[in-house]
Amino acid sequence: MEMLVRAVLPWPGFIPFHSWEVGLLIPHSTRHYAYNPNFVGTISNKEYQIDIVINSLGLRDNPITPNDRVDVLAAGDSFTVGLGVQAEDAWPAQLEGYINSASVLPKPIRVVNGGVSGYSLSQIRLLIEELTLSFQPKIVVLGVNSSAYWRLSDPYVYLNGNAVLSSMVPQLKTTEGGFLYSDFSNKRLNRIHLWLGENFHLGAYLLEIVRNLGEKLIRPEQNDNKVFFSTEKKLTPLLNELGVIKKLLSSRGIGLAVLLVNQQEKDGSFSATEKEYNAIVKAYCRNSGITVFDPLPSFESFSLEDPVFRMGNDRHWSKRAHTVVGKELGAFLLQQNWVRNSLLALK
């Protein structure tokens, strides 16, 4: 039976390492993990194949020397770093190209991509704090992925060369080629399940079956006692973090503009939840004096409910989405007097 289970069923609880992550991530004392400086590699899956080149500062961007002038810092998570597209197609590069082609500035500007996949807004803030000491940009454009608000309480952390959710660490065991995961809340059962997953696959499946049957028989009403929070309450930690970033940048004489990140559904639509998140963040930004840009109206206008702004089963922005955001964001920023004045004052 064990041989049959191993031949027919997947390895219970097995999560393979991403081969492209080997060497890409390194541990970090405050941000949990960071990109490995000077890393060169490739990400390849069913949806895309892209090159990953990290500079000496741990950023997916061209090399930056101490004498280089950085005018705009783009900060955010995977939607900013451009997971799924080449570096030159990500919205920070597209933003730089659009502003420089507009011919309204005395000299070309430099936009640096400071995105890191999986980062919470708190991790992004820590990176902004470091980078704005390394160079002094005039403006930070912050990609805010409101749908990932939960990362503030459950961030991705470094584990054996991979980024995993902190809540999963006690439930993971490193094995050949990846991790074994057990979702048993009881520590003893968790250890037993992980041992079975590594040594006796049939036993692991049987333990899961017994657990599932027990939950149905003993606690059929368990889901009725869940506590639900309002959208405003769920986003409160994210908004508070946004306020801290605003205060930090203001103390350093750096302007802040927020780019709202919206994820397109498979049917080409954008969920009502996404729009609700946008409305809450925009209201906060208006009340806090933060410039905010929402690309969702442009997405809806251009897509006509065709899923062209995502990559198949992957929700990350497609090359077309990055192009639209770079152009629309650039036009929007150049309309803001404080942005124009900041960029026109460049020496």
N, C-alpha and C positions, 0 to 999 in steps of 0.2 A: 504493500500500500504506500509506503514511503517513497519507493522508487516511482510509482505511478503519479503520486502527487507532485514530485519534483519534475516529472516529465511533462505534465499537463498544466499545472497551475503555476502562477508566478511566485517568486520567492516572497513569502509573507513579510510585509513590512519593509522590504528592501527599497532604498532610495539611492540610485547610482550617483556617483560623483559626476559633475559636469567636467568633461575632459578639458574644456577650454578654460576652466577656472584654475587649473593647476598652475600655480605660479603667478596668477593675476592678482590675487588678494593676499594681503599681509595683515597681521594683527596690529591694532593701534590702541594706544593707552587710553584715549578718551572717546574716540569714535568707533571703537570695537574693531573696525577693519578699514582698510584703505586700499587703493590701487598701488601695486608694486611699481615704484619708479623704474622707468626704462624697460618695462615689459613690452614684448612684441608677440602677438599671437593671433588666432583666428577663432571666431565663433561660427559654428555651422550646425544648422538643424533643418527641419522640414520647411520652415518658413523663410529662412534667410541665411546668407553667409556673408560675414563682414570681417574686416581687419580691425584688430585692436592694437593701437600703438600708444603707450603711456609715456609722457615726458618725465623729466627728472623731478618735477614737483608732484608726481603722482596724478596727473590730469590727462585726460584723453584730448590732447591738443598739441600743437606744434611746440617745439622747445621755446622756453622763455629764459632769457639771460637777464642779469641784474640791470642791464642798461635798457632793456625793452620797456616801452610804455604800454601799460594795460589800461584801456579806457572803460571797458564794460566787462564785468564779471557775470557770467550766466551760472546760476547755482540751482541745484535740484537733484532729482533722482534719475531713474533710467530714462524717463521721457526727455530729460535735458541732455544727458550724456549721449543719447541717440542709440539706444539698444535696438538693433534691427536694421540700422542704416549705416552707411559709411560716415566717418567723422565730418567730411566736407558737406554732407547732406543734412546733418542735424541742425536744428533751428538756431543754435548760437552762430554757426558758420553762415547760415542763410541770412540771419539778422545783420551780421557784419557786411555781407555782400550787398544787401539791399541799401543799408545806410550809406555805404561808400559809393554806390552807384547813383544815389540821389543827388550828388554834386551840390549839396548845400553847406558843406563843411570845408574849412580851409585846408584840411589834410585828412587822409584816411584814418579811420579808427581801428582799434584792435579789440575784438570781443574774445574773451577766453572762456572755454567750456570747463566749468567746475562741477559738472554733474557726476554723481556716483550712484550706481544702481542699488536700489534697496534702502537707501538712506531715509530715515525719518526726518522731520523738520528740525528736531533737536540736533541730530548729527550734521545736517546741512548747516545749521547755525555755527557749530563748532568749526566746520571747514571754512565758512565765510570769515570767521574770526581769525583763523590762521592765515588765509590767503590775503586778506586786506592788510595784514602786517607785512607780508612778503612784497606786495605791490599795492599801490594806492589807486584803485579804479575810481572814476568819477561816479559810476552808477553800478548797482547790482540789480540784475533782473532775476527774480526768484520764481522758479517754477513750483507752484503749489499744487500738489496732488492730493486734493481733499479726501478722495476715496481711501487713501492710505493713512487716515488720521490715527488708526489703531496702532501704527508702528511706534508712536510715542510711548505707549505702555508695553509694547511687545516688539522691540527693535530686532533687526537682524544683527547677529554677532558672528564673530570668527570662530570656526571650529574645523580644525584639520584641513585648512586651505579652502574652506567653503563658507558661505554666508548662510546661516540658519536662524530661524526665529528663536529668541531667547527662551521662550516657553517650551520649545521642543528639546532643548539641550538635555534635561534630565531623562528624556524618553528616547534618546538616541544612543546607539552603540556602534562604534566604528568597526567595519568589517572589510573584507577584501572588495575593493572597487566601489565602496560607498558606505551608507549607514543602514542600520536596522532601526525601525521605528515601532514603538509600542504605544498605543493610546490608552492603556490601562492606568487609571488614576491611582490605584492602590500600588504602593512602592514594591511590595513583595510580588504581587502578580505581574507588575511591570518587569521586574527582573526575570521572573520565570518565563514570561512571554518572549523576552529578548533572547534568553538562552535557547528556548525551543525554536525560535526563528533561525538561530544560527546552526542548531544541531539536529532538530527534529521537526521538519516542516509540517507533517501531518499533525503532530501534537499542537503546534501553534494554531493551525486552523481549527482544531477541535476546541481549544481553549476559547477562541473567538466565538465559536458557535454557542458554547455553553454560556458565555457572558451575554451575548445578544438575546438568547432565550430567557435568561434570568431577568434581564432588564424589562422585557416585554411582560413577563408574568408578575414580577414583583412591583414594578413602577410604571404601569401603563399610562399614568397621568403626569409623568415627570416633566414634560415640556410645558405644562400649564403654569408652572411656578416660576418661569423665567422672568427676569426683570428687564423691561424695555426702557430705553432712555430716548428722550426727544433728540432730534437732529442737532438742535442748538447745544444741548448738553454734551453730545458726543464730540462736537467740534470745538468745545471750549478750550481744551488743552492746546489744540492746534492754533487757535486764535491768540491765546496767551503767548505761545512761542513766537508767533508772527510779530506780536508787540515787542518782545525782547529783541528780535532781529532789527526792527525799526529803531529802537532806542540805541542799540549798538552802533548801527551805521550812522545815525544822526550824530553820535558823539565823535565820530571820525570824519564828519563832513562828507559822507557818501550818500547819494540819493538811492532810493529804493523804489522799484517798480515790480509788481506782482503779475505773473502770467498764470492764469488758471489752466490746469491740465484736465482735459475732458476725454473720457474713453468711449469710443464708439462701439455699439453692440454689433453682433453678427448680422442682424437684419438691417443694419445701416442707421438705426435710430440712436438717440441719446436718451438715457433713462431719466425719469422724473427725479430720481434721487440725485443724479449729477447736477441737474438744474437747481435743485434745492440747496445743495452744497454751494454752488456758485453764488446764489442769492445771498446766503449767509456771509460768505467770505467777502463779497463785494460790499455789503452793508458795513461790515467791520472796517474794511479798508477806507471807505468814504468817511466814516466817523473818526478814523485815526489819521487822516491826511495821507494815505498811501495810494499811489497811482496803481490802478489795476486794469488789466486787459483780459477780456474773455473772448477766446476764439470760437466758442460754440456757435454763435450766430453765423459766422462765416462757414464753419463746417457744415451746418445744416443747409445753408444756401448753395454751397458748391456740390455737396454729396447727393442731394435729392434722395435720401434714404438708400444710397448705394454704399456698401461698406468699404469705401476707398481709402479711409483714413486709419485703417487698422490692417494688420498682416495676417489674414486668415484666422486661425485659432488663437493667434497672439494679439493681445489688445494694444500692444505698443504702437506708437504712431508710425505710419508708413512714410516713405520718402515724400509723397505728395502732401501729407499732413504737415511735415516739417517745413516744406516749402511755403505752404499757405501761412503757417504761423510766423515764419521768418519775415515774410513780406508784410503781412497785416500788422504784426507787432512793430516792425520798423516804421511803417507809416504812422501808426498810432503814437509811438514815442516821439517822432519828429514834430508832432502836433502839440506836444507838451512844452510849454515855455521853459520850464526848469531843465528839461532834458536838452533842449536846443541850446540854452545858455551854458550848460555844463560842457557840452561837446564843442561849442564854438569857442570856449575859453581854453581849449587844449593848446599847449605849446609844443 
